[in-house]
Amino acid sequence: MAWGGGFGGPFFGGGGHRASTDSGLPFGGIPGELMAEATKLLATEPPHPKAAFAFSQRPSPSERQRLTLARLVAKYPGYLYGGSLLVLALSLILQAGPKLTEYAIDHGMIPGHHSLEVITVCATTYLVLALFSALLQRVQVDVTGRLAARVMQDLRIRVFTHLQRLSLDFFSEEKAGVLMSRMTSDIENLQQLVQDGISQFATQGLTMIVISVILFTTNVTLATWTVLLVVPLLFVLSIWFHRASERGYLLTRDRIATVLADLSESLYGVRVVTAHNRQRRNIRNHRHVVGAYRDANFYTGRVSAVYGPTTVMIGILGQGLLLGIGGHLYLEHRLSLGALIAFFLYLNRFFSPIQLLVQQYNSLQQGRSSITRLRELLETPPSVDERDDANELATIDGRITFEHVTFGYDPDHPVLTDVNLEIAAGESVAFVGPTGAGKSTIAKLANRFYDPTAGRVLVDGVDVRTVTLRSLRNQVGVVPQEPFLFAGSIRTNLSFGRPEATDAEIEEAIDVVGLRDLVDRLPAGIDTEVHERGQTLSAGERQLLALARAFLARPRVLILDEATSSLDLQSETIVERALDRILEGRSAILIAHRLTTAQRADRIVVVDRGGIVETGTPAQLLATGGAYATMYAAWLASGGRDATREATP
């Protein structure tokens, strides 16, 4: 990692605070008095080699498999088999206690059979087994914890990778908070299930089987009554609980996703909320959303409140009846006292796992609901997909052709209809027209953010649907209207499209777009950290950084989506000067609201009502007196560039 001036530089040393303050940025370095300790800490940091990972637009065969809990844990058979053996050993060891109690009573406590030695041996064995079971439980927790950590790491990477493959329309329709809930609360529920729930279910389920066998070996009559009276009632009740709780937990997962979506939207829009005094209404709306989540939890709570106490009541009534039957068998000398006591000890242990399973069943249902939602996400295909036989797009000249292109975000309401256009290699074309006419849509089709519903988009005569997305987008760069900067350094943001770029190439990009003044006044130059979304920089500075990022990526075609629409006159002048340098020798699509930007293009295309109205050079369009001439006259009437200057403080 590059640290600019190093630990002795102004960014990390005591001078960093002063430099940051002078530049108007908050201090983000390490205070001088902590430098020695930070250096010691970093000296003990182990090396972290880069992970060998290659992203592919096409999912691997394992990623195409249906998401199930069994497939997740089966990837680690060592932990799975080890955990299973520990569960089996614990289930057997923990059930030795009542048998030792039975032996101690029948052979060491019955009148005429007093034996302190038998009691001592049984008690000592009991203690040793208890200590051994505690040791096994500790190992089991460690094994299941490691299994859960690895499984959740795989799942998080798989979900995140799938999100990288999905197309833009998915993110336009789905709320960010809902996706965050899939990556956080849903996966955390699964982690809790893998770490504790599965082992507990296996332990308690195996315990019930072991106890059932022991009950029948102890006394067939009492065991038969247990199976006939208690088990059917518990079985029917459990089926009802399974169905009712499953509905409840699916509803709960949906409601918590809505809560997180509302929270995320409010946080991202906090400036707009504050400006329009929407705090009270937002709180009221969030109360409704949280209330719906509360009601879903109330439902699952009521279901559990019915199931838990009912199983307890069935257990108590069953024990009372079996006590009467067992007492009668003892009086008839058909059952020893030790065997009767051991039977009831096992009977208590038979009902105890049921209570624990009730508690763990909530975890199971939450995990099942979470995996259902995650499965739905992973089975969502990208609308813009890559063919299995897609080829690498060779280095292009930059000729872009639209052949009878029709497209609509909603297929029933087309935005573009039968569009035909060719952009020559090295030509810059500006698209102008009213809002909603389809200008940005044409640009999104060019780099295959979307696929046309009819017609074709060609690059150098090659249908963009037949080439890999990576090879296409490596050569078609985009500068959006609102440039997005990631939390990190200026260097990281500039080299986002080409992480392997050298310092000399980065410096060249800075000079080309006119960023030198900004970089020179920052406390650590290109290694200065910028805040999330670049909030500490002006709109013009963010736009220049986006242009430098696009220049450094070296695309053959550049798409600029209203790159100057939100800038003041001074910033616009700087950005347009940078554009002149960047567009040299490149094909360009300029989405322009300002005619000053459109006039810099080789050709202007007027888009209206879903089609191309007219096309030509600025002089040709003015001479024909059509739609562009009308727009130009209206622009001049409003003062043109002078009106922009007067509106700029």
C-alpha positions in Angstrom: 0.0 0.0 0.0 1.3 3.5 -0.9 1.4 5.9 2.1 2.4 9.0 0.3 5.1 10.6 2.4 5.5 7.4 4.5 5.2 7.4 8.3 7.4 10.5 8.5 5.3 12.4 6.0 2.9 15.2 6.8 -0.1 13.0 6.3 0.8 10.6 9.2 3.0 12.8 11.2 2.2 15.8 13.5 2.1 18.2 10.5 -0.8 16.3 9.0 -3.3 18.0 11.2 -2.2 21.4 10.3 -2.0 20.6 6.6 -5.5 19.1 6.6 -6.9 22.1 8.5 -5.3 24.5 6.0 -6.9 22.7 3.1 -10.3 22.6 4.7 -10.3 18.8 5.2 -10.6 17.0 8.5 -7.5 15.3 9.8 -7.4 11.6 8.9 -3.9 10.6 9.9 -2.2 9.2 13.0 -1.4 11.8 15.8 2.3 12.2 16.4 2.1 11.0 20.0 0.7 7.7 18.8 3.2 7.2 16.0 5.7 5.0 18.0 2.9 2.6 19.2 1.4 2.5 15.7 4.8 1.6 14.2 5.3 -1.2 16.8 1.8 -2.6 16.0 2.4 -2.6 12.2 5.7 -4.4 12.8 3.8 -7.4 14.2 1.3 -7.4 11.4 1.6 -10.7 9.4 1.8 -10.5 5.6 -1.5 -10.6 3.8 -0.9 -12.0 0.3 -3.5 -11.2 -2.4 -6.2 -13.9 -2.8 -6.1 -15.8 -6.1 -9.5 -14.9 -7.4 -10.7 -14.4 -11.0 -14.1 -12.9 -11.6 -16.2 -14.3 -14.5 -19.5 -13.0 -15.7 -20.6 -16.5 -16.1 -21.1 -18.4 -12.8 -19.2 -21.5 -12.2 -21.0 -24.9 -12.0 -20.9 -24.8 -8.2 -22.4 -21.3 -8.2 -25.2 -22.5 -10.4 -26.2 -25.2 -7.9 -29.3 -24.5 -5.9 -28.4 -22.9 -2.5 -29.1 -25.3 0.3 -27.6 -25.6 3.8 -26.4 -29.1 3.1 -24.3 -27.9 0.1 -22.9 -25.1 2.2 -21.5 -27.3 4.9 -20.6 -30.3 2.7 -17.7 -28.2 1.3 -15.9 -28.8 4.6 -16.2 -32.6 5.2 -13.5 -32.6 7.9 -15.4 -30.2 10.1 -18.7 -31.8 9.3 -17.5 -35.4 10.1 -15.6 -34.2 13.2 -18.6 -32.3 14.5 -20.8 -35.3 13.8 -18.5 -37.7 15.8 -18.5 -35.2 18.7 -22.3 -35.0 18.7 -22.5 -38.8 18.8 -20.0 -39.1 21.6 -21.7 -36.4 23.6 -25.1 -38.0 23.2 -23.9 -41.3 24.5 -21.7 -40.0 27.3 -24.4 -37.7 28.7 -26.8 -40.5 29.0 -24.6 -42.6 31.2 -25.6 -40.8 34.4 -29.1 -42.3 35.0 -27.7 -45.8 34.4 -24.9 -45.2 36.9 -27.6 -43.9 39.3 -29.7 -47.1 38.8 -26.7 -49.3 39.4 -25.7 -47.4 42.5 -29.2 -47.7 44.0 -29.8 -51.4 43.2 -26.3 -52.5 44.2 -25.2 -50.1 46.8 -28.3 -48.5 48.6 -31.0 -51.2 48.8 -31.3 -52.8 52.3 -29.1 -55.8 52.4 -27.0 -54.5 49.4 -25.2 -51.6 51.1 -21.9 -51.0 49.4 -20.0 -47.7 49.8 -17.5 -49.0 47.3 -20.1 -49.3 44.5 -21.5 -45.8 45.3 -18.0 -44.3 45.2 -17.1 -46.0 41.9 -20.4 -44.8 40.4 -20.0 -41.3 41.7 -16.3 -41.1 40.5 -17.3 -42.4 37.1 -20.1 -39.9 36.9 -17.7 -37.0 37.7 -15.1 -38.2 35.2 -17.7 -38.5 32.4 -19.0 -35.0 33.3 -15.5 -33.5 32.9 -14.9 -35.4 29.7 -18.2 -34.2 28.2 -17.3 -30.6 29.1 -14.1 -31.0 27.2 -15.9 -32.5 24.2 -18.4 -29.7 24.3 -15.6 -27.2 24.2 -14.0 -28.9 21.2 -17.4 -29.1 19.5 -18.0 -25.3 19.9 -14.6 -24.7 18.4 -15.3 -27.0 15.4 -18.8 -25.6 14.7 -17.5 -22.1 15.1 -14.8 -22.6 12.5 -17.3 -24.4 10.2 -19.8 -21.5 10.5 -17.0 -18.9 9.9 -15.9 -20.6 6.7 -19.4 -21.3 5.4 -20.5 -17.7 6.0 -17.4 -16.4 4.3 -18.2 -18.5 1.2 -21.8 -17.4 1.3 -21.0 -13.7 1.6 -18.6 -13.9 -1.3 -21.1 -15.8 -3.4 -23.9 -13.3 -2.8 -21.6 -10.3 -3.3 -20.2 -11.9 -6.6 -23.8 -12.5 -7.8 -24.6 -8.8 -7.1 -21.7 -7.8 -9.3 -23.2 -9.9 -12.1 -26.7 -8.5 -12.0 -27.8 -5.8 -14.4 -28.7 -2.2 -13.7 -32.4 -2.8 -14.0 -32.2 -5.0 -10.9 -30.7 -2.3 -8.8 -33.2 0.3 -10.1 -36.1 -1.9 -9.0 -34.7 -3.3 -5.7 -34.1 -1.1 -2.6 -30.5 -0.9 -1.3 -31.7 -1.5 2.2 -33.3 -4.8 1.2 -30.1 -6.0 -0.4 -28.2 -4.9 2.7 -30.5 -7.0 4.9 -29.7 -10.1 2.7 -26.0 -9.5 3.2 -26.3 -8.8 7.0 -29.2 -10.1 9.0 -30.1 -13.0 6.7 -26.5 -14.3 6.6 -26.1 -13.7 10.4 -29.2 -15.8 11.0 -27.6 -18.6 9.0 -24.3 -18.2 10.8 -26.2 -18.6 14.1 -27.9 -21.7 12.8 -24.7 -23.3 11.5 -22.7 -22.5 14.6 -25.3 -23.5 17.3 -28.5 -24.6 15.8 -27.5 -27.6 13.7 -25.3 -29.0 16.4 -28.0 -28.5 19.0 -30.6 -30.1 16.8 -28.3 -33.1 16.1 -27.4 -33.5 19.8 -31.0 -33.2 21.1 -32.4 -35.3 18.2 -29.8 -38.1 18.8 -30.3 -37.8 22.5 -34.0 -38.5 22.1 -33.2 -41.6 19.9 -30.7 -42.9 22.5 -33.1 -42.3 25.3 -35.9 -44.0 23.5 -33.8 -47.1 23.1 -32.7 -47.0 26.7 -36.4 -46.6 27.9 -37.4 -49.7 26.0 -34.4 -51.7 27.4 -35.3 -50.4 30.9 -39.0 -51.3 30.8 -41.0 -52.2 27.7 -44.4 -51.4 29.4 -43.6 -47.9 30.5 -41.8 -47.1 27.2 -44.8 -48.3 25.2 -47.1 -46.1 27.2 -44.8 -43.2 26.6 -44.8 -43.8 22.8 -48.6 -44.3 22.7 -49.6 -41.3 24.9 -47.0 -38.6 24.6 -45.2 -38.9 21.2 -48.4 -38.7 18.9 -49.5 -35.4 20.7 -46.0 -33.9 20.4 -45.8 -35.0 16.7 -49.1 -33.3 15.7 -48.3 -30.2 17.7 -44.8 -30.0 16.1 -46.3 -30.2 12.5 -48.6 -27.3 13.3 -45.8 -25.3 14.8 -43.6 -25.9 11.8 -46.1 -24.6 9.3 -47.2 -21.6 11.4 -43.7 -20.5 12.3 -42.5 -20.8 8.8 -45.1 -18.4 7.6 -44.2 -16.0 10.4 -40.5 -16.0 9.9 -40.8 -15.5 6.1 -42.9 -12.5 6.9 -40.4 -11.3 9.5 -37.5 -11.5 7.0 -39.5 -9.4 4.5 -40.5 -6.8 7.2 -36.9 -6.4 8.5 -35.7 -5.8 4.9 -38.3 -3.0 4.6 -37.1 -1.5 7.9 -33.5 -1.5 6.6 -34.5 -0.1 3.2 -36.4 2.8 4.8 -33.4 3.5 7.1 -30.9 3.4 4.2 -33.1 5.8 2.2 -33.4 8.2 5.0 -29.7 8.2 5.7 -28.7 8.8 2.1 -31.3 11.5 1.7 -30.6 13.2 5.0 -29.7 16.6 3.3 -33.0 16.7 1.4 -34.9 15.6 4.5 -33.3 18.4 6.5 -33.8 21.0 3.8 -37.6 20.2 3.5 -38.3 19.7 7.2 -39.4 16.1 6.6 -38.1 14.8 10.0 -41.5 14.5 11.6 -43.1 12.7 8.6 -40.1 10.4 8.2 -40.3 9.4 11.9 -44.0 8.7 11.5 -43.4 6.6 8.3 -40.6 4.7 10.1 -42.9 4.1 13.0 -45.4 2.4 10.6 -42.6 0.3 9.0 -41.1 -0.7 12.4 -44.7 -1.4 13.6 -45.3 -3.8 10.8 -42.0 -5.6 11.7 -43.2 -5.7 15.4 -46.5 -7.2 14.4 -44.7 -10.0 12.5 -42.6 -10.7 15.6 -45.7 -10.7 17.7 -47.1 -13.4 15.4 -44.1 -15.7 15.7 -44.0 -15.0 19.5 -47.7 -16.1 19.8 -47.0 -19.3 17.9 -44.0 -20.1 20.2 -46.1 -19.2 23.2 -48.6 -21.8 22.3 -46.1 -24.5 21.3 -43.7 -24.2 24.2 -46.1 -24.3 27.2 -48.3 -27.0 25.5 -45.3 -29.3 25.2 -44.5 -28.7 28.8 -48.1 -29.5 29.8 -48.0 -32.7 27.7 -44.8 -33.7 29.4 -46.1 -33.1 32.9 -49.3 -35.0 32.4 -47.4 -37.8 30.7 -45.0 -38.1 33.7 -47.9 -38.1 36.2 -49.6 -40.9 34.4 -46.4 -42.9 33.9 -45.5 -42.4 37.6 -48.8 -44.2 38.5 -48.1 -47.0 36.1 -44.5 -47.3 37.2 -45.4 -47.3 40.9 -47.9 -50.1 40.3 -45.2 -52.1 38.5 -42.7 -51.6 41.4 -45.3 -52.7 44.0 -45.8 -55.8 42.0 -42.0 -56.4 41.9 -42.0 -56.2 38.2 -39.7 -53.2 38.3 -36.8 -52.4 40.6 -36.6 -49.1 42.5 -33.4 -48.2 40.7 -34.9 -48.9 37.3 -38.0 -46.8 38.2 -35.8 -43.9 39.2 -33.6 -44.3 36.2 -36.6 -44.5 33.9 -37.9 -41.1 35.2 -34.5 -39.6 35.0 -34.4 -40.6 31.3 -38.0 -39.5 30.9 -37.1 -36.0 32.1 -34.2 -36.0 29.7 -36.6 -37.2 27.0 -38.7 -34.1 27.5 -35.8 -31.7 28.0 -34.5 -32.0 24.4 -38.0 -31.2 23.3 -38.0 -27.9 25.2 -34.5 -27.1 23.8 -35.6 -28.0 20.3 -38.5 -25.6 20.7 -36.0 -22.8 21.4 -33.7 -23.9 18.6 -36.6 -24.3 16.2 -37.0 -20.5 16.2 -33.3 -20.3 15.1 -34.0 -23.0 12.5 -37.0 -21.2 11.1 -35.2 -17.9 10.9 -32.3 -19.7 9.1 -34.7 -21.4 6.7 -36.4 -18.1 6.0 -33.1 -16.4 5.4 -31.9 -19.1 3.1 -35.1 -18.9 1.1 -34.6 -15.2 0.6 -31.0 -15.7 -0.3 -31.9 -18.4 -2.7 -34.4 -16.1 -4.4 -31.6 -13.5 -4.8 -29.1 -16.0 -6.2 -31.6 -17.4 -8.6 -32.3 -13.9 -10.1 -30.7 -14.0 -13.5 -29.0 -10.8 -14.9 -31.2 -9.4 -17.7 -28.0 -8.5 -19.6 -26.2 -11.8 -19.6 -23.1 -13.1 -21.3 -23.4 -15.9 -23.8 -21.5 -19.1 -23.2 -19.8 -18.7 -26.5 -19.0 -15.0 -26.1 -15.8 -13.9 -27.7 -13.2 -11.3 -26.6 -13.7 -8.0 -28.4 -10.5 -7.1 -30.2 -9.1 -3.6 -30.0 -11.8 -1.4 -31.7 -11.6 1.7 -33.8 -14.8 3.1 -32.2 -17.5 2.8 -34.9 -20.9 2.4 -33.2 -24.0 1.4 -35.2 -27.7 1.3 -34.0 -29.8 -0.9 -36.4 -33.6 -0.6 -36.0 -33.2 -0.4 -32.2 -36.3 -0.5 -30.0 -36.2 -0.4 -26.3 -38.3 0.2 -23.2 -37.6 -0.2 -19.5 -41.1 -1.6 -19.4 -41.5 -3.6 -22.6 -45.1 -2.4 -23.0 -43.9 1.3 -23.0 -41.0 1.7 -25.4 -38.6 4.6 -24.9 -36.9 4.3 -28.2 -38.6 3.1 -31.4 -36.8 1.9 -34.6 -33.6 4.0 -34.0 -31.0 3.9 -36.8 -27.7 5.7 -36.4 -24.0 5.3 -37.1 -21.2 7.0 -35.2 -17.9 7.0 -37.1 -14.6 6.0 -35.5 -13.1 9.0 -33.8 -16.3 11.1 -34.2 -17.9 12.9 -31.2 -21.7 13.0 -31.3 -23.9 15.1 -29.0 -27.4 14.0 -28.2 -29.8 16.8 -27.4 -33.5 17.0 -26.8 -36.2 17.3 -24.1 -36.0 15.4 -20.8 -37.2 11.8 -21.2 -36.7 11.7 -24.9 -34.3 8.8 -24.7 -30.9 10.4 -24.9 -29.3 8.6 -21.9 -31.0 5.4 -22.9 -29.1 5.4 -26.2 -25.9 5.8 -24.3 -26.8 2.9 -22.0 -27.4 0.6 -24.9 -24.0 1.5 -26.4 -22.0 0.0 -23.5 -24.7 -2.7 -22.9 -26.1 -1.6 -19.6 -29.3 -2.8 -21.3 -30.1 -4.9 -24.3 -32.6 -3.6 -27.0 -35.9 -5.4 -27.2 -35.5 -5.3 -31.0 -32.7 -4.5 -33.3 -28.9 -4.5 -32.8 -26.1 -2.4 -31.4 -22.8 -2.9 -33.2 -19.3 -1.9 -32.3 -17.0 -2.0 -35.3 -19.6 -4.2 -37.0 -19.7 -6.7 -34.1 -23.0 -7.3 -32.2 -22.3 -6.3 -28.6 -24.3 -9.3 -27.4 -21.8 -11.7 -28.9 -18.7 -10.4 -27.0 -17.7 -10.6 -23.3 -18.9 -7.7 -21.2 -15.4 -7.2 -19.8 -13.8 -6.8 -23.2 -16.6 -4.4 -24.3 -16.6 -2.2 -21.2 -12.8 -2.1 -21.1 -13.0 -0.1 -24.3 -16.2 1.9 -23.6 -15.8 4.4 -20.8 -18.6 6.3 -19.0 -18.5 9.6 -17.1 -21.9 10.0 -15.3 -23.7 13.2 -14.5 -23.0 12.7 -10.8 -19.6 11.2 -10.5 -19.2 8.6 -7.7 -16.1 8.7 -5.6 -15.3 5.8 -3.3 -14.0 6.2 0.2 -10.2 6.0 -0.2 -7.3 8.0 -1.6 -7.3 10.2 -4.7 -4.9 7.7 -6.2 -7.3 4.8 -5.6 -10.2 6.7 -7.2 -8.1 7.7 -10.2 -6.8 4.2 -10.9 -10.2 2.5 -10.2 -10.5 1.4 -13.9 -6.8 0.5 -14.1 -5.3 -0.5 -10.8 -2.0 -1.4 -12.5 -1.5 2.2 -13.6 1.9 3.7 -12.8 2.6 6.9 -10.9 3.7 8.5 -14.2 0.4 7.6 -15.9 -1.6 9.0 -12.9 0.3 12.2 -13.0 -0.3 12.5 -16.7 -4.0 12.1 -16.2 -3.9 14.8 -13.5 -2.2 17.2 -15.8 -4.4 16.5 -18.8 -7.7 17.3 -17.0 -6.4 20.2 -15.0 -6.3 18.7 -11.5 -2.8 19.8 -10.7 -3.9 22.8 -8.5 -6.2 20.6 -6.5 -3.6 17.8 -5.9 -0.9 20.3 -5.0 -3.0 21.9 -2.2 -4.0 18.6 -0.6 -2.1 17.6 2.5 -0.8 14.3 1.0 -1.2 14.9 -2.7 -2.8 12.0 -4.5 -2.6 9.9 -1.3 -5.0 12.2 0.5 -8.1 10.4 1.6 -11.5 11.6 0.3 -14.7 11.0 2.2 -17.4 8.7 1.0 -19.0 10.0 -2.3 -16.3 12.7 -2.3 -18.4 15.0 -0.1 -15.3 17.1 0.9 -14.7 18.1 -2.8 -16.7 20.5 -5.0 -18.9 19.3 -7.8 -16.3 20.5 -10.4 -13.5 18.7 -8.6 -15.4 15.5 -8.5 -16.2 15.8 -12.2 -12.6 16.4 -13.0 -11.6 13.3 -11.0 -14.2 11.3 -12.9 -12.7 12.5 -16.2 -9.2 11.7 -15.1 -10.4 8.3 -14.1 -11.9 7.8 -17.5 -8.8 9.1 -19.3 -6.6 6.7 -17.2 -8.7 3.8 -18.2 -7.9 4.6 -21.8 -11.2 3.6 -23.5 -11.6 3.7 -27.2 -15.2 5.1 -26.8 -16.2 7.6 -24.2 -19.7 8.3 -23.0 -20.4 11.5 -21.1 -23.8 11.7 -19.6 -24.5 15.4 -19.0 -21.0 15.8 -17.5 -21.3 19.7 -17.2 -25.0 20.1 -16.4 -24.5 20.7 -12.6 -21.4 22.9 -12.8 -21.0 26.6 -12.6 -19.5 28.6 -15.4 -15.9 28.5 -14.1 -16.0 24.7 -13.4 -17.7 24.1 -16.8 -14.9 26.0 -18.6 -12.3 23.9 -16.9 -14.2 20.6 -17.6 -14.7 21.5 -21.2 -11.0 22.3 -21.6 -10.3 18.8 -20.1 -12.8 17.3 -22.5 -11.0 18.7 -25.5 -7.8 16.8 -24.4 -9.6 13.6 -23.5 -11.7 13.2 -26.6 -8.7 13.5 -29.0 -8.7 10.4 -31.2 -11.7 8.8 -29.5 -15.3 8.2 -30.4 -17.6 10.0 -28.0 -21.3 10.1 -27.1 -22.2 13.4 -25.3 -25.5 13.6 -23.6 -25.9 17.4 -23.4 -28.5 19.7 -21.8 -26.3 22.7 -22.4 -25.8 23.7 -26.0 -22.3 25.0 -25.2 -21.3 21.3 -24.7 -23.3 20.1 -27.8 -21.6 22.7 -30.0 -18.2 21.2 -29.3 -19.2 17.9 -31.0 -18.6 17.0 -34.6 -22.3 16.1 -35.0 -25.5 16.8 -33.2 -28.4 14.3 -33.0 -31.8 15.7 -31.8 -33.8 13.0 -30.0 -37.5 13.4 -29.3 -40.6 11.2 -28.8 -38.5 8.0 -28.8 -36.7 8.6 -32.1 -34.1 10.7 -34.0 -35.7 13.9 -35.3 -32.7 15.3 -37.1 -28.9 15.0 -37.3 -26.0 17.0 -38.6 -23.3 19.4 -37.8 -24.2 22.5 -35.7 -24.0 24.7 -38.7 -26.1 22.3 -40.9 -28.9 22.1 -38.2 -29.0 25.8 -37.8 -29.3 26.3 -41.5 -32.2 23.9 -41.9 -34.3 25.7 -39.3 -35.6 22.6 -37.6 -35.9 21.4 -34.0 -32.3 22.2 -33.1 -32.5 25.7 -34.6 -35.6 26.3 -32.4 -33.7 25.1 -29.3 -30.7 27.3 -30.2 -32.9 30.4 -30.7 -34.5 29.8 -27.3 -31.1 29.5 -25.8 -29.9 32.7 -27.3 -33.1 34.5 -26.2 -32.3 33.5 -22.6 -28.9 35.0 -22.9 -26.9 31.9 -23.8 -23.5 31.7 -22.1 -24.1 35.3 -20.7 -27.2 34.1 -18.8 -25.2 31.3 -17.3 -22.5 33.8 -16.2 -25.0 36.1 -14.6 -26.6 33.2 -12.6 -23.2 32.2 -11.3 -22.3 33.9 -8.0 
